[in-house]
Amino acid sequence: MKERAAELKKEANRGRGNKAAAEELDVLSKIAEMEPSDRAMAERIHAIVTANAPELSPKLWYGQPAYARKGKVVCFFRSGNADKEPYSAFGFTAEANLADAGGLWPTSFAVTTLSEEAAKTITALVRKAVS
């Protein structure tokens, strides 16, 4: 929670001019600080999200990489090492357009490795989330 409070304070103190660029640098810096295994996944997820949903803006959310539309987070990556968990996670918020008529849809995935199949799944979900 302390990290989120610091993020909000930092956002309030930034000017409008370079806010998006500064927020992306914050995300890239956070990714660079991660343990090698998490860093590799976070870098790949960052590339997938930014390539397939350019309308989403990278930003930190609770101290972790996230991607927002009009300031509201749509999807995020959580480092397992930072959270002291056995796996990292990639998830979606209620802002994502993933609701299914069947009453069941994905909101979060445990990620231990990012295979080609997993990357394709994330790509499809990110595209659907912003459609």
C-alpha positions as CSV (number, residue, x, y, z in Angstrom):
1,M,0.0,0.0,0.0
2,K,2.9,2.3,0.7
3,E,4.1,1.9,-2.9
4,R,0.6,2.7,-4.2
5,A,0.5,5.9,-2.1
6,A,3.9,6.9,-3.4
7,E,2.7,6.3,-7.0
8,L,-0.3,8.5,-6.5
9,K,1.8,11.3,-5.0
10,K,4.3,11.0,-7.8
11,E,1.4,11.2,-10.4
12,A,0.0,14.3,-8.8
13,N,3.4,16.0,-8.9
14,R,4.1,15.3,-12.6
15,G,3.2,17.8,-15.2
16,R,1.0,16.9,-18.2
17,G,3.7,17.2,-20.8
18,N,5.8,14.0,-20.4
19,K,3.6,12.1,-18.0
20,A,3.1,9.1,-20.3
21,A,6.8,8.8,-21.1
22,A,7.8,9.1,-17.5
23,E,5.3,6.4,-16.5
24,E,6.6,4.1,-19.1
25,L,10.1,4.7,-17.8
26,D,8.9,3.9,-14.3
27,V,7.5,0.6,-15.6
28,L,10.7,-0.3,-17.5
29,S,12.8,0.6,-14.5
30,K,10.7,-1.6,-12.3
31,I,11.0,-4.5,-14.8
32,A,14.8,-4.0,-14.9
33,E,14.9,-4.4,-11.0
34,M,13.2,-7.8,-11.1
35,E,14.9,-11.1,-10.6
36,P,16.0,-12.5,-14.0
37,S,13.2,-15.0,-14.3
38,D,10.5,-12.5,-13.6
39,R,12.3,-9.8,-15.7
40,A,12.2,-12.1,-18.8
41,M,8.5,-12.7,-18.4
42,A,7.7,-9.0,-17.6
43,E,9.7,-7.8,-20.6
44,R,7.9,-10.2,-22.9
45,I,4.5,-9.3,-21.5
46,H,5.3,-5.6,-21.8
47,A,6.2,-6.2,-25.5
48,I,3.0,-8.2,-26.1
49,V,0.7,-5.6,-24.4
50,T,2.3,-2.5,-26.0
51,A,2.3,-4.1,-29.5
52,N,-1.3,-5.5,-29.3
53,A,-3.0,-2.7,-27.4
54,P,-1.2,0.6,-28.2
55,E,-4.1,2.5,-26.6
56,L,-3.1,1.2,-23.2
57,S,-0.5,3.3,-21.3
58,P,2.1,1.6,-19.1
59,K,2.1,2.7,-15.5
60,L,3.0,1.3,-12.0
61,W,0.1,0.0,-10.0
62,Y,0.8,-1.2,-6.5
63,G,4.5,-1.1,-7.4
64,Q,4.1,-3.5,-10.4
65,P,3.8,-3.0,-14.2
66,A,0.3,-2.3,-15.4
67,Y,-1.4,-1.0,-18.5
68,A,-4.2,1.5,-18.3
69,R,-6.9,3.1,-20.6
70,K,-7.8,6.7,-19.6
71,G,-6.0,6.2,-16.3
72,K,-7.9,3.0,-15.3
73,V,-5.8,-0.2,-15.2
74,V,-7.0,-2.9,-17.6
75,C,-4.2,-5.5,-17.1
76,F,-1.2,-6.0,-14.9
77,F,1.9,-8.2,-14.2
78,R,2.7,-9.2,-10.6
79,S,6.2,-10.4,-9.8
80,G,6.2,-13.7,-7.9
81,N,9.5,-12.9,-6.3
82,A,8.3,-9.4,-5.2
83,D,5.2,-10.9,-3.7
84,K,7.0,-13.9,-2.2
85,E,4.9,-16.3,-4.1
86,P,5.9,-19.4,-6.1
87,Y,4.7,-17.9,-9.3
88,S,4.1,-14.5,-11.0
89,A,0.7,-13.5,-12.3
90,F,-0.8,-11.7,-15.3
91,G,-4.3,-10.4,-14.6
92,F,-7.1,-8.2,-15.7
93,T,-9.3,-5.8,-13.9
94,A,-13.0,-5.1,-14.3
95,E,-12.0,-2.5,-16.9
96,A,-11.1,-5.3,-19.3
97,N,-13.7,-6.2,-21.9
98,L,-13.5,-9.9,-21.1
99,A,-17.0,-10.6,-19.6
100,D,-18.5,-13.7,-21.2
101,A,-22.2,-14.5,-21.7
102,G,-21.5,-17.9,-20.0
103,G,-20.8,-16.2,-16.7
104,L,-17.1,-17.3,-16.5
105,W,-14.1,-15.5,-17.8
106,P,-10.4,-15.1,-16.9
107,T,-9.2,-12.5,-14.4
108,S,-5.7,-13.8,-13.5
109,F,-3.2,-16.4,-14.6
110,A,-0.3,-17.9,-12.7
111,V,2.8,-17.6,-14.8
112,T,6.0,-19.6,-14.2
113,T,7.3,-19.6,-17.8
114,L,6.0,-17.9,-20.9
115,S,5.8,-20.5,-23.7
116,E,4.7,-19.6,-27.2
117,E,1.2,-21.0,-26.4
118,A,1.0,-18.9,-23.3
119,A,2.2,-15.8,-25.2
120,K,-0.6,-16.4,-27.9
121,T,-3.2,-16.7,-25.1
122,I,-2.1,-13.5,-23.5
123,T,-2.0,-11.8,-26.9
124,A,-5.6,-12.9,-27.6
125,L,-6.8,-11.9,-24.2
126,V,-5.2,-8.4,-24.3
127,R,-6.7,-7.8,-27.8
128,K,-10.2,-8.8,-26.5
129,A,-9.7,-6.8,-23.3
130,V,-9.4,-3.6,-25.3
131,S,-12.0,-4.4,-28.0
